[in-house]
Amino acid sequence: MGAQKSIHAGNAKIDFNVDFTHKLCAALMFHPFRNAVGGSPLSLVIGSLCIKHPNLFGKSEKLDFLWDKGLCDSNILVTYRKPRPEWLSQHAFIMQHSVSPEMGIHGLPVDNFSRSVSGGVNLCRFSAGVDLSEPASSNWSSKTSVKFEHVRPVNDDGRSISRDLHGFPVTCSGGYHDSMVVLKQESRFAKANDCSFTRFSLQIEQGIPILSKWLIFNRFKFVASKGIRLGPAFFLTSLTGGSIVGDIAPYQAFSIGGQGSVRGYGEGAVGSGRSCLVANSELTLPLNPVLEGAVFLDCGSDLGSGRHVPGNPALRHGKPGTGLGLGYGLRFKSHLGHFQIDYAVNAFQQRTLYFGFSNVS
């Protein structure tokens, strides 16, 4: 059940998307904020509000406002773009505020690591900065961003906390919040033809200690993927890895496990560490013009770095540090979107069913 509506107000366009169906599905998977269950009718609504103005001050300046609301998370994103010649870098001023459960690091694994439940830690983030997108050359593109970020952990009642349920700090500072200025460089490579594609992305982040109490760290992450057509079938494999050094808070560690990582495990249920390596392989075969079958194999590891995360949350929660998941699924394509269902088994013989839906615009 839901509703979608688009309204044109002068040059601006307003999109509403309100959805009630996810309430039932998500309630079967995890518990939302306690104060969200209590009483407000808005807690039953999942949806988004998007406002776009293509010519804010009469010189083709673009202003986008996006608000996404879930059962226990919300995200507000404001973007302002000023037009520049195509051969120059494009500037975007971005401001964002989000509140979401921190499941990857502080979530508690249950049911033989097939699910993760709330560990009572949620993150309230505010960031503001500028993105500089360089003109694409050949198959490469790059983007540089500088932003200020303020992170405040809160409990399920929305109150600021400095320690988790076991009394360990949840911030790097040891107080109720962390602040940092982050310089980020992202490079992407993409090449495709009728029979295959190759993609590679590299992200490097540097924390700049403008003030003595602000975080200083260096973090990198890469994703390499290759797709090859094998007759009517298509084989896709990818490798994801990264590492972080310096002063970090637990929530900055890499989490392993979940639908976008190692299927068969809950979010972060494999482990969390200063380093990680995750490999995914999937073979899809068309069953009819709109339906595909798939078999997959996922594996991941924290490379023994879980003990180097402040407070060692992975060891305290009994996470194994390595994980293997395999299974099969279906992919259904329509003009409304792509529907995906996966059935996965982890190394502890625990079975998990995943559902996914993505809009096609």
C-alpha positions in Angstrom: 0.0 0.0 0.0 1.3 3.4 -0.8 1.0 6.6 -2.8 3.0 8.6 -5.3 2.4 12.1 -6.4 4.2 14.7 -8.4 3.4 18.4 -8.2 4.8 21.3 -10.3 5.0 24.6 -8.5 6.3 27.2 -10.9 9.7 25.9 -12.0 10.0 23.5 -9.0 9.0 19.9 -9.0 7.8 18.1 -5.8 7.7 14.3 -5.7 5.9 12.5 -2.8 6.4 8.8 -2.3 4.6 7.4 0.8 4.7 3.7 1.5 3.0 1.7 4.2 4.0 -1.8 3.0 7.5 -1.9 4.4 6.1 -1.5 7.9 5.1 -5.1 8.1 8.2 -6.5 6.3 10.7 -4.6 8.4 8.9 -5.3 11.7 9.6 -9.0 11.1 13.3 -8.4 10.8 14.3 -6.0 13.6 12.9 -3.8 16.3 12.7 0.0 15.6 13.3 2.7 18.1 11.3 2.3 21.2 9.9 5.8 21.0 8.9 5.2 17.3 6.7 2.3 18.3 4.9 4.3 20.9 2.4 6.5 19.4 3.0 8.9 16.5 1.1 7.8 13.4 4.1 9.0 11.4 6.1 6.1 12.7 3.9 3.8 10.5 4.9 5.7 7.3 7.9 4.9 5.1 8.5 7.2 2.2 10.3 10.1 0.7 9.9 13.7 -0.2 11.9 15.2 -3.1 11.8 18.9 -4.1 13.8 20.1 -7.1 14.3 23.6 -8.4 16.1 23.8 -11.8 16.6 27.6 -11.8 16.8 29.0 -8.3 18.2 32.5 -8.9 17.6 32.7 -12.6 21.0 31.5 -13.7 20.3 27.8 -13.9 21.4 27.1 -10.3 19.9 23.8 -9.1 18.6 23.1 -5.6 17.6 19.6 -4.6 15.9 18.7 -1.3 15.5 15.0 -0.4 14.0 13.5 2.7 13.9 9.8 3.2 12.1 8.3 6.2 12.2 4.7 7.3 10.9 2.8 10.4 13.9 3.7 12.5 16.1 5.9 10.3 15.8 9.2 8.4 18.0 11.1 6.0 17.8 14.8 4.9 20.0 15.8 1.9 20.2 19.4 0.5 22.3 19.9 -2.6 23.0 23.2 -4.4 24.7 23.2 -7.8 26.0 26.2 -9.8 26.5 25.6 -13.5 30.0 25.8 -15.0 31.4 25.0 -18.4 31.7 21.3 -19.1 35.5 21.3 -19.3 35.7 22.7 -15.8 35.1 20.8 -12.5 31.5 20.9 -11.4 30.8 22.2 -7.9 28.1 21.0 -5.5 27.5 22.3 -2.0 26.0 19.5 0.1 24.4 19.5 3.6 23.1 16.3 5.2 21.6 15.1 8.4 20.8 11.4 9.2 19.8 9.2 12.1 20.2 5.4 11.8 20.9 2.3 13.9 24.5 1.3 14.0 24.1 -2.4 13.3 27.3 -3.3 11.5 29.6 -2.8 14.5 27.4 -2.8 17.6 24.6 -5.0 16.3 24.2 -8.3 18.2 24.3 -11.5 16.1 21.5 -14.1 16.8 20.2 -17.3 15.2 23.6 -18.7 14.3 24.8 -15.3 13.0 22.0 -15.1 10.4 20.4 -12.0 11.9 21.6 -8.9 13.8 19.5 -7.1 16.4 20.0 -3.7 17.8 22.8 -3.2 20.3 21.3 0.1 21.6 23.7 2.3 19.5 22.4 4.7 16.8 24.3 7.4 15.0 23.1 11.0 14.5 25.3 12.5 11.8 25.5 16.1 10.4 27.8 17.0 7.5 28.4 20.0 5.3 30.9 20.4 2.5 31.6 20.7 -1.2 32.0 18.1 -4.0 34.3 18.8 -7.0 33.6 16.5 -9.9 36.3 16.5 -12.6 35.4 16.2 -16.3 35.4 12.5 -17.4 38.3 11.5 -19.5 38.1 8.2 -21.5 36.8 5.5 -19.1 37.9 7.3 -15.9 36.1 9.8 -13.7 37.1 11.4 -10.4 35.5 13.4 -7.6 37.1 15.3 -4.7 35.1 16.4 -1.6 35.8 18.3 1.6 33.3 18.1 4.4 32.9 18.8 8.1 31.2 15.9 9.9 29.7 15.8 13.4 28.7 12.4 14.8 26.6 11.9 18.0 25.7 8.4 19.2 22.3 8.1 20.7 20.4 5.2 22.4 17.1 3.8 21.3 15.3 6.5 23.2 17.2 9.3 21.3 19.4 10.3 24.2 23.1 11.0 23.7 25.5 8.3 24.9 29.2 7.9 25.2 29.4 4.1 26.0 27.7 1.0 24.7 25.7 -1.5 26.7 28.9 -3.1 28.0 30.4 0.2 29.2 32.9 0.6 26.3 33.3 4.0 24.5 31.4 4.5 21.3 33.3 7.6 20.2 37.0 8.3 19.6 37.0 11.3 21.9 35.4 9.3 24.8 32.7 12.0 25.0 29.2 12.4 23.5 30.3 13.3 20.0 33.1 13.2 17.4 34.0 16.0 15.0 36.2 15.8 11.9 37.1 17.4 8.6 37.4 14.8 5.9 39.2 15.1 2.5 38.0 12.4 0.2 39.2 11.5 -3.3 37.3 9.0 -5.4 38.3 7.6 -8.8 36.2 5.3 -11.0 36.9 3.2 -14.1 34.2 1.7 -16.2 34.5 -0.2 -19.6 31.8 -2.3 -21.2 30.8 -4.0 -24.4 28.1 -6.5 -25.5 29.9 -9.4 -23.9 31.5 -8.1 -20.7 32.2 -5.2 -18.4 34.9 -4.1 -16.0 34.5 -1.7 -13.2 36.9 -0.4 -10.5 36.6 2.3 -7.9 39.0 3.6 -5.3 38.1 5.9 -2.3 40.7 7.5 -0.1 39.8 9.5 2.9 42.0 11.7 5.1 40.9 13.1 8.4 42.4 16.6 8.9 43.0 17.6 12.6 42.2 21.3 12.3 41.6 21.2 16.1 43.6 19.0 18.4 40.5 16.9 19.5 39.4 16.3 15.9 40.0 12.8 14.4 43.0 12.2 12.2 43.0 9.0 10.1 43.6 7.6 6.6 41.1 5.2 5.1 40.9 3.6 1.7 38.4 1.2 0.1 38.4 -0.4 -3.4 35.7 -2.3 -5.3 36.7 -4.3 -8.4 34.1 -6.1 -10.5 34.0 -8.1 -13.7 31.0 -9.4 -15.7 31.3 -11.9 -18.5 28.5 -13.3 -20.8 28.8 -17.1 -21.1 26.3 -18.0 -23.8 22.9 -17.3 -22.4 24.3 -17.1 -18.8 26.1 -14.2 -17.2 28.9 -14.5 -14.6 29.6 -11.7 -12.2 32.5 -11.5 -9.7 33.6 -8.7 -7.4 36.3 -8.1 -4.8 35.9 -5.4 -2.1 38.6 -4.5 0.4 39.9 -1.6 2.5 41.9 -0.6 5.5 42.0 2.3 8.0 44.8 3.6 10.2 45.0 6.4 12.8 42.6 7.5 15.5 39.2 6.0 14.8 35.9 5.4 16.6 34.3 1.9 16.5 31.6 3.0 14.1 34.3 3.8 11.5 35.5 0.1 11.3 34.6 -2.1 8.3 31.6 -4.4 8.9 31.3 -7.7 7.1 28.1 -9.6 6.6 24.6 -8.9 5.2 22.8 -8.7 1.9 25.4 -6.4 0.3 28.4 -8.3 1.7 28.3 -12.0 2.7 24.8 -13.3 2.3 23.6 -15.8 4.9 24.7 -13.6 7.8 23.1 -10.6 9.5 24.5 -7.1 9.0 28.1 -7.1 10.4 27.6 -10.6 11.9 30.7 -12.0 10.2 33.0 -9.4 11.9 34.3 -5.9 12.0 37.8 -4.7 11.7 40.3 -2.1 10.6 40.7 -4.1 7.4 38.4 -6.3 5.4 38.3 -8.4 2.2 35.0 -9.6 0.7 34.6 -11.7 -2.5 31.3 -12.3 -4.3 30.5 -14.5 -7.3 27.1 -15.0 -9.0 25.9 -16.8 -12.1 22.6 -15.9 -13.6 20.6 -17.8 -16.3 17.5 -16.5 -18.0 14.4 -18.7 -17.4 12.1 -16.6 -19.5 12.1 -13.0 -20.9 11.5 -11.4 -17.5 12.8 -14.0 -15.0 16.3 -15.1 -14.2 17.7 -17.8 -11.9 20.9 -17.2 -9.9 23.4 -19.2 -7.9 26.0 -17.3 -5.7 28.9 -17.7 -3.4 30.1 -15.0 -1.0 33.0 -15.0 1.5 34.6 -12.4 3.7 37.2 -11.8 6.4 38.4 -9.0 8.7 42.0 -10.3 8.1 42.5 -10.6 11.8 42.1 -6.9 12.4 39.0 -7.1 14.6 41.0 -6.9 17.8 42.4 -3.6 16.8 39.1 -1.8 16.8 38.6 0.3 20.0 36.7 -1.8 22.5 37.0 -4.9 20.4 33.2 -5.1 19.7 33.5 -8.1 17.4 35.2 -10.3 20.0 32.7 -9.3 22.7 29.8 -10.2 20.5 31.3 -13.5 19.5 31.7 -12.8 15.8 33.8 -15.4 13.9 35.9 -12.9 11.8 35.5 -15.0 8.6 32.3 -16.2 6.8 31.1 -18.1 3.9 27.6 -18.0 2.3 26.1 -19.7 -0.7 22.7 -20.1 -2.2 20.4 -19.4 -5.1 17.7 -16.9 -6.0 15.4 -15.4 -8.6 15.5 -12.0 -10.5 12.3 -10.6 -11.9 12.4 -7.6 -14.2 9.5 -5.3 -15.0 8.8 -1.8 -16.1 8.1 -0.9 -12.5 11.4 -2.1 -11.2 13.6 -5.1 -10.4 12.5 -7.7 -7.7 15.1 -10.0 -6.2 14.8 -12.9 -3.8 17.8 -14.8 -2.4 18.0 -18.0 -0.3 21.4 -18.3 1.5 23.0 -20.7 3.8 25.9 -19.7 6.0 28.8 -21.7 7.5 26.7 -22.6 10.5 24.0 -24.2 8.2 21.6 -21.4 9.1 19.2 -20.5 6.3 18.2 -16.9 5.4 15.7 -15.5 2.9 16.4 -12.0 1.4 14.0 -9.8 -0.5 15.0 -6.7 -2.6 13.3 -4.2 -4.8 14.8 -1.4 -6.9 13.0 1.2 -8.9 13.9 1.8 -12.5 13.8 5.4 -13.5 
